[in-house]
Amino acid sequence: MPRVLVNGPSSWNTLIRIAALPEPRSSALFASSHHDGLGGTSAGKAVTLAALGVDVTLRTAIGDDREGRLVRAALDHPRVTTVVLDVAATERHVNLMTDDGSRVSIYLELPDPAATSVPSFDDVDAAVLDLADHSRPLLAAARAAGVPVWCDVHDDDGVGDYPRAFAAAADVLLVSAERLADPRAYLSDAVARGCRLAVCTDGGDGALALDADGWIEVPAAPVDDVVDTNGAGDAFLAGLLSGTLDGLPVEGALARASAAGALAVTTPDLGAPTATTSTLDRIAARVTIRRV
């Protein structure tokens, strides 16, 4: 079976659904619902990849506290091996979520693990290195080992310092359109630097991708009811990686990615932890990928 190393954040989050994000003034807000659950971009990718039959080593920072125990329990899966970087407190967020997918994340705890040794990349088919300081030493190490580097830089604006090393190291790059002034220019620059595939997601408007053969339009897979958009981007990357590891052409892998993102928004859980490749491929059959 394929093996993937995922490195980056896991957290325990409180998610609060409200009608609209608050304005910057004193006010009273009424939640339509709220719940606690697994969070963190790396955790979302790990649980979705595991559901899709990929063996995952998740290297993440978790404290020896109540929230850490909850995170460990949520990550308990026969295909997930969790390597814990010890920290004083587990990462925690309060996420304000709206029906249109807008979100404000309030960080209650942000762990800072001590420097650790670089893991072995033997028998690793891909390394998903998410935005975290403890991912930085792995960027060069994975490339030196000849392991494809996958990076999700979220809402990078193309200017800020923090994601630059990740965007530069990625063989496959995923970014959100949220803060990009010119997504096509961003993707073109990534591929010109040597990125094999660069993808910009745009929620319900689908995604735009670029590889050496040109532009690819990826429609959003159809969804009857959006429950929660938390982790949809993580599921998208997991679907794309699953398809790539299964040997699908890039168009087929992108269709599976679209299906994974769509499935993720139909559940309150992080990512798509109940996905199967057969389910995704049935949804993907309704997604028409176009090279333009």
TORTOR-696192 format. One record per residue (C-alpha): x, y, z; residue in three letters. Coordinates in pm, 1 decimal. Layout:
% residues N
fike xx->X&yy->Y&zz->Z&res->ALA $
...
END
This chain:
% residues 292
fike xx->0.0&yy->0.0&zz->0.0&res->MET $
fike xx->120.4&yy->357.5&zz->-57.8&res->PRO $
fike xx->271.6&yy->536.6&zz->241.0&res->ARG $
fike xx->246.6&yy->909.2&zz->305.2&res->VAL $
fike xx->413.7&yy->1123.7&zz->567.8&res->LEU $
fike xx->196.9&yy->1415.2&zz->681.9&res->VAL $
fike xx->361.1&yy->1677.6&zz->900.5&res->ASN $
fike xx->184.1&yy->1969.7&zz->1064.1&res->GLY $
fike xx->-96.2&yy->2083.0&zz->1293.7&res->PRO $
fike xx->-361.4&yy->1889.1&zz->1480.7&res->SER $
fike xx->-593.5&yy->2066.2&zz->1721.4&res->SER $
fike xx->-910.1&yy->2039.9&zz->1927.2&res->TRP $
fike xx->-1158.6&yy->2301.9&zz->1813.4&res->ASN $
fike xx->-1484.9&yy->2457.5&zz->1915.7&res->THR $
fike xx->-1687.7&yy->2535.4&zz->1603.4&res->LEU $
fike xx->-1965.2&yy->2791.2&zz->1632.6&res->ILE $
fike xx->-2210.4&yy->2848.4&zz->1348.3&res->ARG $
fike xx->-2349.1&yy->3200.8&zz->1313.8&res->ILE $
fike xx->-2548.6&yy->3379.3&zz->1044.0&res->ALA $
fike xx->-2274.3&yy->3628.8&zz->955.3&res->ALA $
fike xx->-1929.1&yy->3716.3&zz->1079.2&res->LEU $
fike xx->-1933.3&yy->3993.6&zz->1338.7&res->PRO $
fike xx->-1854.5&yy->4353.0&zz->1255.4&res->GLU $
fike xx->-1566.9&yy->4517.4&zz->1448.3&res->PRO $
fike xx->-1788.2&yy->4663.5&zz->1721.4&res->ARG $
fike xx->-1951.6&yy->4547.8&zz->2042.9&res->SER $
fike xx->-2252.2&yy->4327.7&zz->1975.3&res->SER $
fike xx->-2443.1&yy->4018.7&zz->2083.2&res->ALA $
fike xx->-2434.9&yy->3714.1&zz->1856.7&res->LEU $
fike xx->-2660.5&yy->3409.4&zz->1864.0&res->PHE $
fike xx->-2521.1&yy->3077.3&zz->1746.9&res->ALA $
fike xx->-2739.7&yy->2841.0&zz->1548.2&res->SER $
fike xx->-2523.0&yy->2548.3&zz->1659.1&res->SER $
fike xx->-2189.5&yy->2460.8&zz->1811.9&res->HIS $
fike xx->-1975.8&yy->2154.2&zz->1869.6&res->HIS $
fike xx->-1625.0&yy->2046.7&zz->1960.9&res->ASP $
fike xx->-1415.2&yy->1827.5&zz->1736.1&res->GLY $
fike xx->-1088.2&yy->1742.0&zz->1569.6&res->LEU $
fike xx->-917.7&yy->2026.3&zz->1388.8&res->GLY $
fike xx->-589.6&yy->2103.7&zz->1220.6&res->GLY $
fike xx->-506.2&yy->2088.4&zz->852.4&res->THR $
fike xx->-270.9&yy->1791.9&zz->887.2&res->SER $
fike xx->-521.3&yy->1593.6&zz->1092.3&res->ALA $
fike xx->-785.7&yy->1657.7&zz->824.9&res->GLY $
fike xx->-558.1&yy->1526.0&zz->551.3&res->LYS $
fike xx->-452.2&yy->1224.7&zz->756.3&res->ALA $
fike xx->-803.1&yy->1101.6&zz->839.4&res->VAL $
fike xx->-919.0&yy->1146.7&zz->480.4&res->THR $
fike xx->-617.2&yy->971.4&zz->330.8&res->LEU $
fike xx->-661.7&yy->683.4&zz->575.6&res->ALA $
fike xx->-1027.1&yy->649.6&zz->476.4&res->ALA $
fike xx->-911.3&yy->624.7&zz->114.5&res->LEU $
fike xx->-681.3&yy->332.1&zz->191.3&res->GLY $
fike xx->-351.7&yy->517.8&zz->227.3&res->VAL $
fike xx->-116.2&yy->433.7&zz->514.6&res->ASP $
fike xx->-31.4&yy->761.9&zz->688.3&res->VAL $
fike xx->235.9&yy->860.4&zz->935.4&res->THR $
fike xx->112.0&yy->1181.4&zz->1097.0&res->LEU $
fike xx->385.6&yy->1379.8&zz->1270.1&res->ARG $
fike xx->214.1&yy->1642.2&zz->1482.2&res->THR $
fike xx->234.1&yy->1839.4&zz->1807.8&res->ALA $
fike xx->1.6&yy->1716.9&zz->2083.2&res->ILE $
fike xx->12.5&yy->1798.4&zz->2455.0&res->GLY $
fike xx->-43.2&yy->1566.9&zz->2749.6&res->ASP $
fike xx->-373.6&yy->1729.3&zz->2837.1&res->ASP $
fike xx->-746.2&yy->1670.9&zz->2799.5&res->ARG $
fike xx->-754.7&yy->1814.7&zz->2449.2&res->GLU $
fike xx->-454.8&yy->1605.7&zz->2349.4&res->GLY $
fike xx->-629.4&yy->1288.8&zz->2460.8&res->ARG $
fike xx->-933.5&yy->1386.7&zz->2256.1&res->LEU $
fike xx->-716.0&yy->1450.3&zz->1950.0&res->VAL $
fike xx->-541.6&yy->1113.9&zz->1989.2&res->ARG $
fike xx->-876.3&yy->936.2&zz->2017.3&res->ALA $
fike xx->-1008.8&yy->1112.4&zz->1706.1&res->ALA $
fike xx->-697.2&yy->1009.7&zz->1513.1&res->LEU $
fike xx->-728.5&yy->644.5&zz->1614.8&res->ASP $
fike xx->-738.6&yy->457.2&zz->1284.2&res->HIS $
fike xx->-559.2&yy->139.5&zz->1173.6&res->PRO $
fike xx->-399.6&yy->326.7&zz->882.7&res->ARG $
fike xx->-280.0&yy->626.6&zz->1087.7&res->VAL $
fike xx->44.3&yy->610.3&zz->1285.2&res->THR $
fike xx->72.7&yy->922.0&zz->1497.7&res->THR $
fike xx->421.7&yy->1044.9&zz->1588.1&res->VAL $
fike xx->377.6&yy->1295.8&zz->1868.8&res->VAL $
fike xx->594.4&yy->1604.4&zz->1909.9&res->LEU $
fike xx->554.0&yy->1688.5&zz->2277.4&res->ASP $
fike xx->428.5&yy->2034.4&zz->2370.1&res->VAL $
fike xx->294.8&yy->2189.9&zz->2689.2&res->ALA $
fike xx->-58.1&yy->2236.1&zz->2554.3&res->ALA $
fike xx->-248.8&yy->2101.2&zz->2254.9&res->THR $
fike xx->-341.5&yy->2352.3&zz->1985.4&res->GLU $
fike xx->-694.6&yy->2487.1&zz->2030.5&res->ARG $
fike xx->-914.0&yy->2716.0&zz->1822.6&res->HIS $
fike xx->-1257.0&yy->2869.3&zz->1837.0&res->VAL $
fike xx->-1386.5&yy->2885.3&zz->1480.4&res->ASN $
fike xx->-1675.8&yy->3114.2&zz->1390.6&res->LEU $
fike xx->-1837.8&yy->2960.4&zz->1081.3&res->MET $
fike xx->-2108.5&yy->3093.1&zz->849.7&res->THR $
fike xx->-2325.5&yy->2910.6&zz->597.8&res->ASP $
fike xx->-2133.8&yy->3057.3&zz->302.8&res->ASP $
fike xx->-1805.7&yy->2910.9&zz->427.7&res->GLY $
fike xx->-1659.7&yy->3227.0&zz->580.6&res->SER $
fike xx->-1458.4&yy->3166.3&zz->893.7&res->ARG $
fike xx->-1272.1&yy->3346.3&zz->1169.3&res->VAL $
fike xx->-1034.9&yy->3131.8&zz->1373.5&res->SER $
fike xx->-940.9&yy->3243.4&zz->1723.8&res->ILE $
fike xx->-627.0&yy->3066.3&zz->1846.6&res->TYR $
fike xx->-648.4&yy->2976.4&zz->2214.0&res->LEU $
fike xx->-329.5&yy->2768.8&zz->2221.9&res->GLU $
fike xx->-54.1&yy->2757.5&zz->1959.0&res->LEU $
fike xx->209.7&yy->2497.7&zz->2048.5&res->PRO $
fike xx->578.1&yy->2544.9&zz->1972.6&res->ASP $
fike xx->751.1&yy->2205.9&zz->1980.3&res->PRO $
fike xx->1120.0&yy->2191.0&zz->2055.5&res->ALA $
fike xx->1355.7&yy->2107.6&zz->1771.4&res->ALA $
fike xx->1335.4&yy->1740.5&zz->1678.8&res->THR $
fike xx->1528.1&yy->1511.8&zz->1447.7&res->SER $
fike xx->1425.3&yy->1485.0&zz->1084.1&res->VAL $
fike xx->1228.1&yy->1164.5&zz->1022.6&res->PRO $
fike xx->1332.2&yy->897.1&zz->776.7&res->SER $
fike xx->1181.8&yy->914.7&zz->429.8&res->PHE $
fike xx->1252.8&yy->548.8&zz->351.6&res->ASP $
fike xx->957.1&yy->383.1&zz->177.4&res->ASP $
fike xx->761.1&yy->712.4&zz->180.2&res->VAL $
fike xx->575.9&yy->775.6&zz->-145.9&res->ASP $
fike xx->487.1&yy->1140.3&zz->-76.8&res->ALA $
fike xx->541.5&yy->1398.0&zz->197.0&res->ALA $
fike xx->260.7&yy->1639.9&zz->279.9&res->VAL $
fike xx->434.7&yy->1921.8&zz->465.0&res->LEU $
fike xx->187.1&yy->2169.6&zz->609.2&res->ASP $
fike xx->246.3&yy->2521.4&zz->736.7&res->LEU $
fike xx->425.2&yy->2480.5&zz->1070.1&res->ALA $
fike xx->774.5&yy->2563.0&zz->1190.1&res->ASP $
fike xx->844.1&yy->2195.0&zz->1255.5&res->HIS $
fike xx->774.5&yy->2124.5&zz->885.8&res->SER $
fike xx->1049.5&yy->2357.0&zz->764.3&res->ARG $
fike xx->1349.0&yy->2122.0&zz->814.8&res->PRO $
fike xx->1157.7&yy->1850.4&zz->628.2&res->LEU $
fike xx->1122.7&yy->2050.0&zz->306.1&res->LEU $
fike xx->1484.8&yy->2011.8&zz->200.0&res->ALA $
fike xx->1517.7&yy->1665.0&zz->356.7&res->ALA $
fike xx->1226.8&yy->1524.6&zz->154.9&res->ALA $
fike xx->1355.8&yy->1671.5&zz->-168.5&res->ARG $
fike xx->1705.6&yy->1536.4&zz->-96.6&res->ALA $
fike xx->1549.8&yy->1192.4&zz->-45.9&res->ALA $
fike xx->1368.9&yy->1217.6&zz->-379.5&res->GLY $
fike xx->1025.9&yy->1216.3&zz->-215.2&res->VAL $
fike xx->759.3&yy->1433.7&zz->-381.9&res->PRO $
fike xx->667.2&yy->1730.4&zz->-161.0&res->VAL $
fike xx->302.2&yy->1834.7&zz->-138.4&res->TRP $
fike xx->227.2&yy->2170.0&zz->24.1&res->CYS $
fike xx->-104.1&yy->2334.5&zz->106.7&res->ASP $
fike xx->-36.1&yy->2705.2&zz->162.8&res->VAL $
fike xx->-402.9&yy->2787.8&zz->233.2&res->HIS $
fike xx->-480.2&yy->3157.6&zz->182.8&res->ASP $
fike xx->-130.7&yy->3265.4&zz->77.3&res->ASP $
fike xx->-135.4&yy->3608.2&zz->-83.7&res->ASP $
fike xx->188.3&yy->3547.9&zz->-272.5&res->GLY $
fike xx->369.6&yy->3815.5&zz->-70.6&res->VAL $
fike xx->378.7&yy->3715.6&zz->297.7&res->GLY $
fike xx->702.2&yy->3563.0&zz->425.6&res->ASP $
fike xx->571.9&yy->3259.6&zz->615.0&res->TYR $
fike xx->453.9&yy->3040.6&zz->321.1&res->PRO $
fike xx->736.5&yy->3130.1&zz->80.8&res->ARG $
fike xx->966.5&yy->2836.3&zz->158.8&res->ALA $
fike xx->672.2&yy->2593.4&zz->134.1&res->PHE $
fike xx->554.0&yy->2731.4&zz->-200.3&res->ALA $
fike xx->910.4&yy->2721.1&zz->-333.7&res->ALA $
fike xx->971.1&yy->2359.0&zz->-227.0&res->ALA $
fike xx->643.6&yy->2207.6&zz->-347.1&res->ALA $
fike xx->624.5&yy->1954.9&zz->-628.2&res->ASP $
fike xx->246.6&yy->1980.6&zz->-591.7&res->VAL $
fike xx->108.3&yy->2306.6&zz->-455.0&res->LEU $
fike xx->-241.8&yy->2382.7&zz->-329.9&res->LEU $
fike xx->-358.3&yy->2738.1&zz->-257.0&res->VAL $
fike xx->-691.7&yy->2911.0&zz->-196.0&res->SER $
fike xx->-810.3&yy->3197.0&zz->-414.3&res->ALA $
fike xx->-925.0&yy->3388.9&zz->-107.5&res->GLU $
fike xx->-635.4&yy->3636.6&zz->-90.4&res->ARG $
fike xx->-483.5&yy->3608.7&zz->-436.7&res->LEU $
fike xx->-512.0&yy->3913.7&zz->-659.5&res->ALA $
fike xx->-420.1&yy->3709.1&zz->-969.6&res->ASP $
fike xx->-448.8&yy->3329.3&zz->-928.2&res->PRO $
fike xx->-327.7&yy->3262.0&zz->-1283.1&res->ARG $
fike xx->-9.1&yy->3459.7&zz->-1225.8&res->ALA $
fike xx->48.4&yy->3280.4&zz->-894.9&res->TYR $
fike xx->8.0&yy->2935.3&zz->-1051.2&res->LEU $
fike xx->218.3&yy->3030.0&zz->-1355.6&res->SER $
fike xx->500.4&yy->3143.7&zz->-1128.7&res->ASP $
fike xx->485.7&yy->2819.0&zz->-931.3&res->ALA $
fike xx->507.9&yy->2599.2&zz->-1242.4&res->VAL $
fike xx->786.1&yy->2816.0&zz->-1386.9&res->ALA $
fike xx->984.8&yy->2749.9&zz->-1067.4&res->ARG $
fike xx->954.4&yy->2374.4&zz->-1121.1&res->GLY $
fike xx->627.8&yy->2284.3&zz->-946.3&res->CYS $
fike xx->476.6&yy->1981.4&zz->-1124.2&res->ARG $
fike xx->113.6&yy->2074.7&zz->-1050.9&res->LEU $
fike xx->-25.1&yy->2392.9&zz->-896.1&res->ALA $
fike xx->-392.0&yy->2417.0&zz->-796.8&res->VAL $
fike xx->-598.8&yy->2712.2&zz->-677.1&res->CYS $
fike xx->-929.1&yy->2622.0&zz->-509.7&res->THR $
fike xx->-1222.3&yy->2861.9&zz->-499.4&res->ASP $
fike xx->-1496.3&yy->2698.7&zz->-294.3&res->GLY $
fike xx->-1820.2&yy->2648.4&zz->-483.8&res->GLY $
fike xx->-1659.5&yy->2787.8&zz->-798.6&res->ASP $
fike xx->-1432.3&yy->2486.1&zz->-824.4&res->GLY $
fike xx->-1059.6&yy->2504.2&zz->-888.5&res->ALA $
fike xx->-805.2&yy->2606.6&zz->-1148.9&res->LEU $
fike xx->-492.8&yy->2399.1&zz->-1204.7&res->ALA $
fike xx->-178.1&yy->2429.3&zz->-1410.5&res->LEU $
fike xx->80.6&yy->2170.8&zz->-1510.7&res->ASP $
fike xx->340.1&yy->2148.1&zz->-1787.5&res->ALA $
fike xx->65.4&yy->2072.6&zz->-2040.1&res->ASP $
fike xx->-142.6&yy->2380.4&zz->-1961.8&res->GLY $
fike xx->-450.1&yy->2500.9&zz->-1775.6&res->TRP $
fike xx->-716.3&yy->2273.9&zz->-1629.5&res->ILE $
fike xx->-1062.0&yy->2384.1&zz->-1512.8&res->GLU $
fike xx->-1203.2&yy->2178.1&zz->-1225.7&res->VAL $
fike xx->-1574.1&yy->2230.9&zz->-1151.2&res->PRO $
fike xx->-1702.0&yy->2184.3&zz->-797.4&res->ALA $
fike xx->-1871.5&yy->1847.0&zz->-760.7&res->ALA $
fike xx->-2247.7&yy->1879.6&zz->-702.9&res->PRO $
fike xx->-2362.9&yy->1902.7&zz->-339.4&res->VAL $
fike xx->-2722.8&yy->1889.6&zz->-217.5&res->ASP $
fike xx->-2665.9&yy->2042.4&zz->125.2&res->ASP $
fike xx->-2360.4&yy->2220.4&zz->268.6&res->VAL $
fike xx->-2329.3&yy->2129.7&zz->636.3&res->VAL $
fike xx->-1978.2&yy->2249.2&zz->723.4&res->ASP $
fike xx->-1689.3&yy->2364.0&zz->504.1&res->THR $
fike xx->-1426.1&yy->2292.0&zz->769.4&res->ASN $
fike xx->-1152.8&yy->2074.9&zz->617.9&res->GLY $
fike xx->-1282.5&yy->2080.7&zz->260.5&res->ALA $
fike xx->-943.2&yy->2192.4&zz->130.3&res->GLY $
fike xx->-773.2&yy->1914.8&zz->327.3&res->ASP $
fike xx->-1009.3&yy->1661.0&zz->172.2&res->ALA $
fike xx->-944.5&yy->1807.1&zz->-174.2&res->PHE $
fike xx->-569.1&yy->1754.5&zz->-135.4&res->LEU $
fike xx->-621.7&yy->1405.7&zz->6.9&res->ALA $
fike xx->-841.5&yy->1311.3&zz->-289.2&res->GLY $
fike xx->-585.2&yy->1451.0&zz->-532.8&res->LEU $
fike xx->-301.5&yy->1263.0&zz->-365.0&res->LEU $
fike xx->-503.9&yy->941.5&zz->-346.5&res->SER $
fike xx->-578.1&yy->960.9&zz->-717.3&res->GLY $
fike xx->-214.8&yy->1032.5&zz->-797.9&res->THR $
fike xx->-93.2&yy->736.8&zz->-590.0&res->LEU $
fike xx->-351.0&yy->517.0&zz->-765.3&res->ASP $
fike xx->-198.8&yy->610.8&zz->-1100.1&res->GLY $
fike xx->-488.1&yy->819.3&zz->-1230.4&res->LEU $
fike xx->-409.6&yy->1080.4&zz->-1495.3&res->PRO $
fike xx->-402.2&yy->1432.9&zz->-1357.3&res->VAL $
fike xx->-755.9&yy->1499.3&zz->-1481.9&res->GLU $
fike xx->-887.7&yy->1192.1&zz->-1301.5&res->GLY $
fike xx->-702.1&yy->1278.3&zz->-982.6&res->ALA $
fike xx->-844.6&yy->1631.7&zz->-992.1&res->LEU $
fike xx->-1195.9&yy->1493.9&zz->-1040.1&res->ALA $
fike xx->-1146.3&yy->1273.2&zz->-733.3&res->ARG $
fike xx->-1016.9&yy->1578.1&zz->-545.1&res->ALA $
fike xx->-1329.1&yy->1774.0&zz->-634.3&res->SER $
fike xx->-1543.2&yy->1483.7&zz->-516.6&res->ALA $
fike xx->-1354.5&yy->1464.3&zz->-185.2&res->ALA $
fike xx->-1399.0&yy->1835.0&zz->-123.8&res->GLY $
fike xx->-1770.2&yy->1806.7&zz->-198.8&res->ALA $
fike xx->-1813.7&yy->1510.6&zz->34.6&res->LEU $
fike xx->-1632.3&yy->1699.4&zz->310.7&res->ALA $
fike xx->-1884.8&yy->1983.7&zz->315.5&res->VAL $
fike xx->-2174.5&yy->1743.4&zz->371.9&res->THR $
fike xx->-2050.5&yy->1640.2&zz->717.9&res->THR $
fike xx->-1969.9&yy->1827.6&zz->1040.4&res->PRO $
fike xx->-1652.8&yy->1619.1&zz->1072.5&res->ASP $
fike xx->-1308.6&yy->1743.0&zz->973.8&res->LEU $
fike xx->-1224.6&yy->1649.0&zz->615.3&res->GLY $
fike xx->-1395.7&yy->1340.6&zz->474.0&res->ALA $
fike xx->-1322.6&yy->1061.6&zz->725.3&res->PRO $
fike xx->-1590.5&yy->828.7&zz->586.2&res->THR $
fike xx->-1490.3&yy->864.9&zz->221.1&res->ALA $
fike xx->-1409.0&yy->564.3&zz->5.2&res->THR $
fike xx->-1247.2&yy->563.9&zz->-335.5&res->THR $
fike xx->-1555.2&yy->402.4&zz->-487.5&res->SER $
fike xx->-1780.6&yy->673.9&zz->-343.0&res->THR $
fike xx->-1551.4&yy->949.8&zz->-462.7&res->LEU $
fike xx->-1518.1&yy->801.2&zz->-807.7&res->ASP $
fike xx->-1897.3&yy->781.1&zz->-844.2&res->ARG $
fike xx->-1916.5&yy->1151.0&zz->-757.9&res->ILE $
fike xx->-1615.5&yy->1228.6&zz->-978.3&res->ALA $
fike xx->-1792.0&yy->1074.8&zz->-1278.1&res->ALA $
fike xx->-2025.0&yy->1377.1&zz->-1263.7&res->ARG $
fike xx->-1735.6&yy->1624.7&zz->-1275.4&res->VAL $
fike xx->-1628.9&yy->1736.2&zz->-1624.3&res->THR $
fike xx->-1262.1&yy->1835.1&zz->-1620.5&res->ILE $
fike xx->-1158.2&yy->2061.1&zz->-1906.0&res->ARG $
fike xx->-816.7&yy->2150.1&zz->-2041.7&res->ARG $
fike xx->-829.5&yy->2502.2&zz->-2178.9&res->VAL $
END
